[in-house]
Amino acid sequence: MVKQDQQTNIDFSRSFLPVKIYSDLLSNVVDIAKKQNSPILAVVIGTKPDFYKQAPIVFEAAKEKVPIFVIDTGQHFDNVLGFGIKEFELQNFVSCNLQIRGDLMEKASELIMKFGSFGRYCKRKFGVDSRLLPIVHGDTLVAGIAPLAWVFGMGQKVGQNEAGLRSMSPEAMKKLKISQDPSKTVVENFIRAQLEGKWFLTREEPFPEQIDTWICSAGTKYFFAPTKLNKQNLIREGYPKESIHIVGNSVVDSIYLKRTHAKSSESIFDIYPKLENGDWLRVDIHRRENLTPRRFESIVNALISLIKNTDHKIVLVMLNATKSALRIYNFESKLQSLSEEFPDKFIITPLWKEYAHVIEFLDSGHCWAEMTDSGSMQEELLYFPNVLSLTVRLNTDRPETVFDAKSNTLVPPVNPHWITSIVKEVYGRKEALGLILKNKKSIYGKPGQVSKSIVKIIKKEFEDGDANFYPWLHQRINLWRERQTLDYM
């Protein structure tokens, strides 16, 4: 007789914060939608990039009298990461705060329950006339999970701002000698190979962003693609071309807004006066893949070498992930000591909570380059003449900034020498290497116009009178349309 194993249970007693619903605002929007016989646009925000990329769509929708409210997932809730809601005055549109907390897995599981439950709440309270179209952004966790929640919980699809992001890498990356201290000729050939050579798809990174945007596409009805390349990605994967709209990237509207209407009351140079002297290299590193041992050690040791052995001025912007990695790899005290030893050319700052401060610094003429692993920064830097994008990654989900706009270059974090060599070479030669700085190509649209295009498309769909967001094939191929479906989920 086999003895039965002792049973062990996994405890799932983690408590959740309640979903906050601001009933007066929500009811008011629903009433407006019923009077107009219109669906409702529910713009979803959750992270710092969401705040400034989605805000122009919110403002434009309100201006065009499209019924609109904001769903805040509440992931970024502190005074720094969450400041964008206040900075862009989005709080007046927030009808729901999901109050998501936890690590990556916990946030994902909590988000799918709360987001779908909010949709069902609206359906119960306001009836079938409360047709909601959530619009998510880019490749964030919200973009990956919210469409799943909506499709599974409501049987309907969503809209995606910044759709079709797919990572690519230049073929030259396969030929890197990872222990090499590259010569000027090797660096020059590597940069030219990025600008002029062949590229291949690399969906492994960034993680989990490439997974998020891939999942999002499956649950999307309206794709708002930044460029032709993004549309081609989606068509290749089988999504209907009539549902994919090339509109540009709404981040250019945010830049325009900050430059013209919503500047900060306090200058970044009041906070960090030393930044007003000289040419600075601004550094922000936070991607999970760049926090793995070899890559992170290569990046930090490259910074140490640049600080000790060159005249480059460096401002290191600390994100939460960066802080943790510095502690784990025992670099924290070393960098702190360097900031004390070289106070005029190495500054460590916390995350800049105001987007206006980033715009001010990049516009100031005191920043010659941004060394980053951010996707958004690669887009934004195209709209700042004379500021070079140095993307510390093996691939990029914005490859068009390299081989089309030619204003970005990948800096492989395989060893410190590759990083320092590329920094030194591009600082001295820039456009001589084929990079375009002064007259950058505006591949993401005209500032102030992108959100207008997005809202115009949505408004037309709403005004046609038969807009619904079910995923059925008979609807896609125009056999027939139905306002309701069987509530079986």
C-alpha positions in Angstrom: 0.0 0.0 0.0 1.4 3.4 -1.1 1.5 5.9 1.7 -0.4 9.1 0.8 1.8 12.2 0.7 1.2 14.9 3.3 -0.9 17.7 1.9 0.5 21.2 1.7 -1.6 24.3 0.8 -0.5 27.5 -0.8 -2.0 30.5 1.0 -3.9 32.9 -1.2 -5.0 35.2 1.5 -3.4 38.4 0.1 -5.8 41.3 0.6 -6.6 43.8 -2.1 -7.4 47.5 -1.9 -10.9 48.3 -3.0 -11.6 49.8 -6.4 -12.5 53.5 -6.0 -15.3 54.7 -8.2 -16.1 58.4 -8.4 -19.8 58.0 -9.0 -20.8 61.6 -9.7 -18.3 62.0 -12.5 -19.0 58.5 -14.0 -22.8 59.0 -13.9 -22.4 62.4 -15.6 -20.4 61.0 -18.5 -22.9 58.2 -18.9 -25.8 60.6 -19.0 -24.0 62.7 -21.7 -23.4 59.5 -23.7 -27.0 58.5 -23.5 -28.2 61.9 -24.7 -25.8 61.8 -27.6 -26.5 58.1 -28.3 -22.8 57.6 -28.2 -20.3 55.1 -26.9 -17.9 56.3 -24.2 -14.1 56.6 -24.5 -12.4 55.3 -21.4 -8.7 56.3 -21.5 -6.6 54.0 -19.3 -3.5 55.2 -17.4 -1.3 53.4 -15.0 2.4 54.4 -15.3 4.4 57.5 -15.7 4.6 57.3 -19.6 0.9 56.7 -19.7 0.2 60.0 -18.0 1.9 62.2 -20.5 1.2 60.1 -23.7 -2.5 59.7 -22.9 -3.2 63.2 -21.6 -3.4 64.8 -25.0 -6.0 62.3 -26.1 -8.1 63.1 -23.0 -7.9 66.8 -23.7 -8.7 66.5 -27.4 -11.7 64.2 -26.7 -13.1 66.6 -24.1 -12.6 69.5 -26.6 -14.5 67.5 -29.3 -17.3 66.7 -26.8 -16.7 62.9 -27.0 -18.0 61.3 -23.8 -14.7 60.6 -21.9 -13.4 59.5 -18.6 -10.2 58.1 -17.3 -9.5 54.7 -15.6 -6.4 55.0 -13.4 -5.0 51.6 -12.4 -3.2 53.2 -9.5 0.1 51.4 -10.1 2.2 54.6 -9.8 0.7 56.3 -6.8 3.5 58.1 -4.9 4.4 61.7 -5.3 7.2 61.1 -7.8 6.0 58.3 -10.2 2.4 59.4 -9.8 3.0 63.1 -10.2 2.0 63.1 -13.8 -1.7 62.9 -13.0 -1.4 66.2 -11.2 1.0 67.8 -13.7 -1.3 67.1 -16.6 -4.4 67.8 -14.5 -5.9 64.4 -15.3 -7.5 64.0 -11.8 -10.6 65.9 -13.0 -11.3 63.1 -15.5 -10.6 60.0 -13.3 -13.8 58.0 -12.7 -12.1 54.9 -11.3 -8.9 54.1 -9.4 -8.2 50.3 -9.4 -5.5 50.7 -6.7 -3.2 48.0 -8.2 -0.3 46.9 -6.0 2.4 44.2 -5.8 5.1 42.7 -8.0 4.7 41.9 -11.7 2.7 38.8 -11.3 0.5 40.2 -8.5 -0.2 43.3 -10.5 -1.1 41.3 -13.5 -3.5 39.0 -11.7 -5.1 41.8 -9.7 -5.5 44.0 -12.8 -7.3 41.4 -14.8 -9.9 40.9 -12.0 -10.4 44.6 -11.2 -10.4 45.9 -14.7 -13.0 43.3 -15.9 -15.0 43.8 -12.7 -15.2 47.6 -13.3 -16.6 46.9 -16.8 -19.2 44.6 -15.4 -20.1 47.1 -12.7 -20.8 49.7 -15.4 -22.8 47.2 -17.3 -25.0 46.3 -14.3 -25.4 49.9 -13.1 -25.9 51.7 -16.4 -27.2 49.0 -18.7 -26.3 48.1 -22.3 -26.3 51.7 -23.4 -23.1 52.3 -21.5 -20.9 51.0 -24.4 -17.3 51.5 -23.3 -14.2 51.6 -25.5 -11.1 51.5 -23.3 -8.0 52.9 -25.0 -4.7 51.6 -23.6 -1.2 52.8 -24.4 1.9 51.2 -25.8 3.6 48.2 -24.2 3.0 48.7 -20.5 1.6 46.0 -18.2 -1.8 47.7 -18.5 -1.7 47.4 -22.3 -1.0 43.6 -21.9 -3.5 42.8 -19.2 -6.4 45.3 -19.6 -7.5 44.0 -23.1 -7.5 40.4 -21.7 -9.7 41.5 -18.8 -12.0 43.4 -21.2 -12.3 40.6 -23.7 -12.8 37.9 -21.1 -15.0 40.0 -18.8 -17.0 42.0 -21.3 -16.6 40.1 -24.6 -15.4 43.3 -26.3 -12.1 44.6 -27.6 -10.2 47.9 -26.9 -8.3 50.6 -28.7 -4.5 50.8 -28.5 -2.5 54.0 -28.7 1.1 53.3 -29.9 0.2 49.9 -31.5 2.5 47.6 -33.4 5.8 48.0 -31.4 8.0 45.1 -32.3 11.7 44.9 -31.4 14.4 44.6 -34.0 18.2 44.3 -33.9 20.8 45.0 -36.6 22.5 42.0 -38.1 25.8 43.5 -37.0 24.9 42.8 -33.4 25.4 39.1 -34.1 29.0 39.7 -35.0 30.0 41.6 -31.9 33.1 40.4 -30.1 32.0 40.7 -26.5 35.5 40.9 -25.0 36.8 43.4 -27.5 38.0 46.9 -26.9 36.8 48.3 -30.2 38.9 50.7 -32.3 37.5 53.8 -33.9 37.2 52.0 -37.2 35.2 49.1 -35.6 32.9 51.6 -33.8 32.4 53.6 -37.0 31.6 50.4 -39.0 29.2 49.2 -36.3 27.2 52.5 -36.3 27.1 52.6 -40.1 25.8 49.0 -40.1 23.0 50.0 -37.9 22.1 53.0 -40.1 22.4 51.2 -43.4 22.4 47.4 -42.8 19.9 44.7 -42.4 17.8 44.1 -39.2 16.0 41.2 -37.8 13.0 40.7 -35.4 13.9 40.2 -31.7 10.8 39.8 -29.6 12.6 38.6 -26.5 13.2 42.2 -25.2 12.4 44.5 -23.7 10.8 42.2 -21.1 7.9 42.2 -20.3 7.0 45.0 -22.7 7.2 42.9 -25.9 4.9 40.3 -24.3 2.5 43.1 -23.2 2.2 44.7 -26.7 1.9 41.3 -28.4 -1.0 40.3 -26.1 -2.6 43.7 -26.5 -2.8 43.3 -30.2 -5.0 40.2 -29.9 -7.5 42.1 -27.8 -7.5 45.3 -29.9 -10.1 46.6 -32.4 -8.7 50.0 -33.2 -4.9 50.1 -33.7 -3.3 53.6 -33.6 0.1 53.0 -35.1 3.0 55.6 -34.8 4.6 54.7 -38.2 4.2 52.7 -41.4 6.6 50.1 -39.9 4.3 49.5 -37.0 1.4 49.0 -39.4 3.4 46.6 -41.4 4.2 44.6 -38.3 0.5 44.2 -37.5 -0.5 43.3 -41.0 2.2 40.7 -41.1 0.7 39.2 -38.0 -2.8 39.0 -39.6 -4.6 42.0 -38.2 -7.0 43.7 -40.6 -5.4 46.7 -42.4 -8.6 48.7 -42.2 -8.4 48.7 -38.4 -4.9 50.0 -38.4 -4.4 53.8 -38.5 -1.0 55.5 -38.9 -1.4 58.6 -36.7 2.1 59.3 -35.3 2.9 59.2 -31.6 1.0 61.3 -29.0 4.2 62.0 -27.1 4.9 64.8 -29.6 1.7 66.5 -28.5 2.9 66.3 -24.9 6.2 67.9 -25.8 4.3 70.6 -27.6 2.0 71.1 -24.7 4.9 71.5 -22.3 6.8 73.9 -24.5 3.8 76.2 -25.2 1.3 76.0 -22.4 2.3 74.1 -19.3 5.8 75.0 -18.2 6.9 74.3 -14.7 6.8 77.0 -12.0 10.3 75.9 -11.0 13.3 75.5 -13.3 15.3 72.3 -13.3 18.3 74.6 -13.0 17.0 76.0 -9.7 17.0 72.4 -8.4 20.3 71.4 -9.9 22.3 74.6 -10.7 25.4 72.8 -11.9 23.5 71.5 -14.9 23.5 75.0 -16.4 27.2 74.8 -17.0 28.7 72.7 -19.8 27.5 69.8 -21.9 25.9 66.9 -20.0 25.3 63.3 -20.8 22.0 62.4 -19.1 21.8 58.7 -18.1 18.7 56.7 -17.2 18.9 52.9 -17.0 16.1 50.7 -15.7 15.2 47.8 -18.1 15.1 44.4 -16.5 17.5 42.9 -19.1 20.0 45.6 -18.3 19.9 44.7 -14.6 21.3 41.2 -15.3 24.9 40.8 -14.1 27.1 41.2 -17.2 25.1 44.1 -18.7 24.7 46.1 -15.5 28.3 45.7 -14.5 29.3 46.8 -18.0 27.1 49.9 -17.9 28.3 51.0 -14.4 31.9 50.3 -15.1 31.6 52.3 -18.3 30.2 55.3 -16.3 33.0 55.0 -13.8 35.6 55.0 -16.6 34.0 58.1 -18.3 33.9 59.9 -14.9 37.5 59.1 -14.0 39.2 59.2 -17.3 37.4 61.8 -19.5 36.1 65.3 -19.2 32.5 64.2 -19.9 29.9 65.6 -17.5 27.3 63.0 -16.4 24.0 63.3 -14.7 22.7 59.9 -13.5 18.9 59.8 -12.9 18.1 57.1 -10.4 15.0 54.9 -10.9 13.9 52.4 -8.3 15.2 49.5 -10.3 18.6 51.2 -10.7 18.9 51.7 -7.0 18.1 48.1 -6.2 20.7 46.9 -8.7 23.4 49.2 -7.4 22.9 47.8 -4.0 22.8 44.1 -5.1 26.0 44.5 -7.2 27.8 46.6 -4.6 28.1 49.7 -6.7 26.1 52.1 -4.6 28.9 53.4 -2.4 31.4 53.5 -5.2 29.2 55.9 -7.3 28.4 58.0 -4.3 32.1 58.4 -3.6 32.7 59.5 -7.2 29.9 62.1 -7.0 31.8 63.5 -4.0 35.2 63.3 -5.7 34.0 64.9 -9.0 31.1 67.1 -7.9 31.3 69.4 -11.0 31.1 66.6 -13.5 29.1 63.8 -11.9 25.7 64.3 -10.4 23.3 61.7 -9.1 19.6 62.7 -8.9 16.4 61.0 -8.1 13.8 60.5 -10.8 12.7 63.9 -12.2 9.0 63.9 -11.2 8.0 66.7 -13.6 8.0 65.9 -17.3 8.4 69.7 -17.8 11.8 69.5 -16.3 13.0 66.9 -18.8 11.7 69.0 -21.7 13.4 72.1 -20.3 16.8 70.4 -19.9 16.7 68.8 -23.3 15.8 72.1 -24.9 18.4 74.1 -22.9 21.5 73.3 -25.0 23.3 71.8 -22.0 22.5 68.2 -22.8 24.4 66.8 -25.8 23.0 63.2 -25.4 20.8 60.9 -23.5 22.1 57.5 -22.6 19.0 55.5 -22.0 17.3 52.1 -22.3 13.8 53.8 -22.4 11.6 53.3 -25.4 9.8 56.6 -25.0 13.0 58.6 -24.8 14.1 57.3 -28.2 10.9 58.7 -29.6 11.0 62.0 -27.8 14.6 62.8 -28.6 13.7 63.1 -32.3 12.1 66.3 -31.4 15.1 67.9 -29.7 17.7 69.1 -32.2 21.3 68.5 -31.3 20.5 66.0 -28.5 21.7 62.5 -29.5 20.0 59.3 -28.4 22.4 56.6 -27.2 20.3 53.5 -26.6 22.0 51.0 -24.3 20.4 47.8 -25.5 21.0 44.9 -27.9 17.8 45.8 -29.8 15.1 48.4 -29.9 11.4 48.5 -30.2 11.8 51.8 -32.0 14.2 50.7 -34.8 12.8 53.4 -37.1 14.6 56.0 -35.0 17.9 54.3 -36.2 17.5 53.2 -39.8 14.9 55.7 -40.9 15.4 58.9 -38.8 19.1 58.1 -38.3 19.1 60.0 -35.0 19.6 57.1 -32.6 22.3 54.5 -32.2 22.4 51.2 -30.2 25.2 51.0 -27.6 25.6 47.3 -26.8 26.1 46.7 -23.0 28.5 43.7 -23.5 31.5 45.2 -21.8 32.6 48.7 -20.6 34.9 49.3 -23.6 32.1 49.1 -26.1 30.1 51.7 -24.2 33.0 54.2 -23.6 34.3 53.8 -27.1 30.9 54.7 -28.7 30.4 57.6 -26.4 33.8 59.1 -27.2 33.4 58.5 -30.9 29.9 60.0 -31.3 30.7 63.0 -29.1 33.6 64.0 -31.4 32.1 63.2 -34.7 28.3 62.8 -34.5 27.0 63.8 -38.0 30.3 62.7 -39.6 29.2 59.2 -38.7 26.0 59.5 -40.6 23.8 60.5 -37.6 21.3 63.3 -38.1 21.1 65.9 -35.3 20.2 69.4 -36.6 17.4 68.6 -39.0 15.9 65.5 -37.5 13.2 63.6 -39.3 9.8 64.1 -37.6 8.6 60.5 -38.2 6.1 60.6 -35.3 4.0 63.3 -36.6 3.5 67.1 -36.2 3.4 68.3 -32.6 -0.1 69.2 -31.6 -1.8 67.2 -34.3 -1.4 63.5 -33.4 -4.2 63.3 -30.8 -6.5 65.3 -33.1 -6.1 62.4 -35.6 -6.8 59.7 -33.0 -9.9 61.4 -31.6 -11.2 62.3 -35.1 -11.1 58.6 -36.0 -12.8 57.5 -32.7 -15.4 60.3 -33.0 -16.4 59.2 -36.5 -16.8 55.6 -35.4 -19.0 56.8 -32.5 -21.1 59.0 -34.7 -21.7 56.4 -37.3 -24.3 55.0 -34.9 -23.4 51.3 -35.2 -20.1 51.3 -33.4 -19.6 48.2 -31.2 -16.5 46.5 -30.1 -17.3 42.7 -30.3 -14.6 40.4 -31.7 -16.7 38.4 -34.1 -15.6 37.7 -37.7 -19.1 38.3 -39.2 -18.7 41.9 -38.1 -15.2 42.3 -39.3 -16.0 41.1 -42.9 -19.2 43.2 -42.9 -21.7 40.4 -43.2 -23.9 41.9 -40.4 -23.6 43.9 -37.2 -25.4 43.4 -33.8 -25.6 45.7 -30.9 -25.8 42.9 -28.3 -24.3 39.5 -27.8 -25.2 36.5 -25.6 -24.0 37.2 -22.1 -22.5 33.8 -21.4 -19.1 34.6 -19.9 
